[in-house]
Amino acid sequence: MKETQKQFQIELSKYLAEKDFIYGPEPELYSPIAGFYTYGLLGKAMKNNLENEIRKTFTKNNFFEIEFPIISPEIIWKASGHLDGFNDPVIICSKCNNSFRADKLIEEKTGIIADSFEDKKLLETIKEKNVTCPSCKGRFELKITRHSLMMKTTIGKNIVAYNRPETATTTYLPFKHYTNFFRGKLPFTVFQIGKAFRNEISPRQLLLRQREFTQAEAQIFLSKEQKQNFELFCEIEKEELLLWTEELQKKEEKPLKISLKEAISKKVLKNKAYAWSIGITYKMFCDIGIPKEKIRLRQHWQNEKAFYADDAWDLEIELNSFGWTECCGIHDRTTYDLTQHQKFSNQDLTVRTEKGEKIIPDIIEIAFGIDRPFFALLDIAFFKREDAKRTVLSLPYQIAPIQIGLFPLLKKDGLPEKAKEIRKELNDFRIYYDDSGSIGKRYSRLDAIGVPFCITIDHQTLKDDTVTIRERDSLKQIRVNKKELPQKLGQFFVNGFK
């Protein structure tokens, strides 16, 4: 890890706590446990806004949302393969006896992506690269053990169950109801946003590796023929992305900028439905405010992806704190999941195509944790926060936890009363009312937490009902009649400050 990155992480973590975005690890009052964090007074508001923007993307693309219970009986996780295969490689320090996840330790210390390494190669890399314990600089025992990530619990007196480690599996289970809702006509398009749990052995990296987190996953159930002839592909085929294929990675060459249409014609991507899924995922991350130049799509290596997957790509974001970081996975899971659940449940999970053929549908999945794009937005905004004279958190307008600061210039002359009158007309926005201190100090307080617009009520307002709108990043100000405020502000949030 670069020293500058480490220092940035420390500064960012401190800032997020001081400004009420993230508290923890929790419980702070007792003995904190790694991997558990509280979204603070501003963090929770920002996270809600982010989730709403993600919902908008899925909804406008005709995905329907479900909410399944967090806890499910053991058989479900046996069927999905999680009980037998969902584990991490653990290595123990011979000096301080602390445990670490071997592949992530290698990645943090050397930059080598080791997710696909077998245990033998993990040990060889640790020895070859002289990877030492982050806690005490001691040497590691040359032995890998496997640690289950499943969080076990009990329903009632004796029903063995687990907290879900992802939302995807529980999204597959109501398949029969989807058949009814979509009247048996593929594709079925559904998504779920909710809590998931992973019993990480040594979670670090702030919000990037938690034991409890919020996940968003969308599923497309479709036939193999529909994958090749996906009608919606034409709407997004011109979108250009940075695609880092397995071949380019092996040659240590840079990602290729290419349109989705060209990616299909050159067989970089295998089918149009999968390319469409990558395209809408890319657009979603751009729409929430991640700069295009900080996004790339990395293809999983053949020995890295699941045995049943036809293809798998990760959307990665370049963070100032941790470098290129996986923030979303797009997977072609073929028929594996429904086949497994049909086998273990003894239920028919087939559907008939338009040609009358009875099939188990393939599944294309978009899967990511809400916490990672949340963290990425703060990482990017915090990096460029220092102005010559002020501290500014340049969060995207629609994601900022507070949209508007409302300031009467003085606490007298009827200005507070006028401000509160205007406040009632702006119910569609989260507003922070502040009448204490100089106007400059009030601007500074809200700049530092990312509030995009501040409205000032002054003596001119009492004469002609106009107010001053001041934009956070440009510092530009315009005067607007209070009757026009809701419409003007709505336009700014969609089109920018123009």
Rosetta blueprint (number, residue, H / E / L):
1 M L
2 K L
3 E H
4 T H
5 Q H
6 K H
7 Q H
8 F H
9 Q H
10 I H
11 E H
12 L H
13 S H
14 K H
15 Y H
16 L H
17 A H
18 E H
19 K L
20 D L
21 F L
22 I E
23 Y E
24 G L
25 P L
26 E L
27 P L
28 E L
29 L L
30 Y L
31 S L
32 P L
33 I L
34 A L
35 G L
36 F L
37 Y L
38 T E
39 Y E
40 G L
41 L L
42 L L
43 G H
44 K H
45 A H
46 M H
47 K H
48 N H
49 N H
50 L H
51 E H
52 N H
53 E H
54 I H
55 R H
56 K H
57 T H
58 F H
59 T H
60 K H
61 N L
62 N L
63 F L
64 F E
65 E E
66 I L
67 E L
68 F L
69 P L
70 I L
71 I E
72 S E
73 P E
74 E H
75 I H
76 I H
77 W H
78 K H
79 A H
80 S H
81 G L
82 H H
83 L H
84 D H
85 G H
86 F L
87 N E
88 D E
89 P E
90 V E
91 I E
92 I E
93 C E
94 S L
95 K L
96 C L
97 N L
98 N L
99 S E
100 F E
101 R E
102 A H
103 D H
104 K H
105 L H
106 I H
107 E H
108 E H
109 K H
110 T H
111 G L
112 I L
113 I L
114 A L
115 D L
116 S L
117 F L
118 E L
119 D H
120 K H
121 K H
122 L H
123 L H
124 E H
125 T H
126 I H
127 K H
128 E H
129 K L
130 N L
131 V L
132 T L
133 C L
134 P L
135 S L
136 C L
137 K L
138 G L
139 R L
140 F E
141 E L
142 L L
143 K L
144 I L
145 T E
146 R E
147 H E
148 S E
149 L L
150 M L
151 M E
152 K E
153 T E
154 T E
155 I E
156 G L
157 K L
158 N L
159 I E
160 V E
161 A E
162 Y E
163 N E
164 R L
165 P L
166 E L
167 T L
168 A H
169 T H
170 T H
171 T H
172 Y H
173 L L
174 P L
175 F H
176 K H
177 H H
178 Y H
179 T H
180 N H
181 F H
182 F L
183 R L
184 G L
185 K L
186 L L
187 P L
188 F E
189 T E
190 V E
191 F E
192 Q E
193 I E
194 G E
195 K E
196 A E
197 F E
198 R L
199 N L
200 E L
201 I L
202 S L
203 P L
204 R L
205 Q L
206 L H
207 L H
208 L H
209 R L
210 Q L
211 R L
212 E E
213 F E
214 T E
215 Q E
216 A E
217 E E
218 A E
219 Q E
220 I E
221 F E
222 L E
223 S L
224 K H
225 E H
226 Q H
227 K H
228 Q H
229 N L
230 F L
231 E H
232 L H
233 F H
234 C H
235 E H
236 I L
237 E L
238 K L
239 E L
240 E E
241 L E
242 L E
243 L E
244 W E
245 T L
246 E H
247 E H
248 L H
249 Q H
250 K H
251 K L
252 E L
253 E L
254 K L
255 P L
256 L E
257 K E
258 I E
259 S E
260 L H
261 K H
262 E H
263 A H
264 I H
265 S H
266 K L
267 K L
268 V L
269 L L
270 K L
271 N L
272 K H
273 A H
274 Y H
275 A H
276 W H
277 S H
278 I H
279 G H
280 I H
281 T H
282 Y H
283 K H
284 M H
285 F H
286 C H
287 D H
288 I L
289 G L
290 I L
291 P L
292 K H
293 E H
294 K H
295 I E
296 R E
297 L E
298 R E
299 Q E
300 H L
301 W L
302 Q L
303 N L
304 E L
305 K L
306 A L
307 F L
308 Y L
309 A L
310 D L
311 D E
312 A E
313 W E
314 D E
315 L E
316 E E
317 I E
318 E E
319 L E
320 N L
321 S L
322 F L
323 G E
324 W E
325 T E
326 E E
327 C E
328 C E
329 G E
330 I E
331 H E
332 D E
333 R L
334 T L
335 T L
336 Y H
337 D H
338 L H
339 T H
340 Q H
341 H H
342 Q H
343 K H
344 F H
345 S H
346 N L
347 Q L
348 D L
349 L L
350 T L
351 V E
352 R E
353 T L
354 E L
355 K L
356 G L
357 E L
358 K E
359 I E
360 I L
361 P L
362 D E
363 I E
364 I E
365 E E
366 I E
367 A E
368 F E
369 G E
370 I L
371 D H
372 R H
373 P H
374 F H
375 F H
376 A H
377 L H
378 L H
379 D H
380 I H
381 A H
382 F H
383 F H
384 K L
385 R L
386 E E
387 D L
388 A L
389 K L
390 R L
391 T E
392 V L
393 L L
394 S L
395 L L
396 P L
397 Y L
398 Q L
399 I L
400 A L
401 P L
402 I L
403 Q L
404 I E
405 G E
406 L E
407 F E
408 P E
409 L L
410 L L
411 K L
412 K L
413 D L
414 G L
415 L H
416 P H
417 E H
418 K H
419 A H
420 K H
421 E H
422 I H
423 R H
424 K H
425 E H
426 L H
427 N L
428 D L
429 F L
430 R L
431 I E
432 Y E
433 Y E
434 D L
435 D L
436 S L
437 G L
438 S L
439 I H
440 G H
441 K H
442 R H
443 Y H
444 S H
445 R H
446 L H
447 D H
448 A L
449 I L
450 G L
451 V L
452 P L
453 F E
454 C E
455 I E
456 T E
457 I E
458 D L
459 H H
460 Q H
461 T H
462 L H
463 K H
464 D H
465 D L
466 T E
467 V E
468 T E
469 I E
470 R E
471 E E
472 R L
473 D L
474 S L
475 L L
476 K L
477 Q E
478 I E
479 R E
480 V E
481 N E
482 K H
483 K H
484 E H
485 L H
486 P H
487 Q H
488 K H
489 L H
490 G H
491 Q H
492 F H
493 F H
494 V H
495 N H
496 G L
497 F L
498 K L
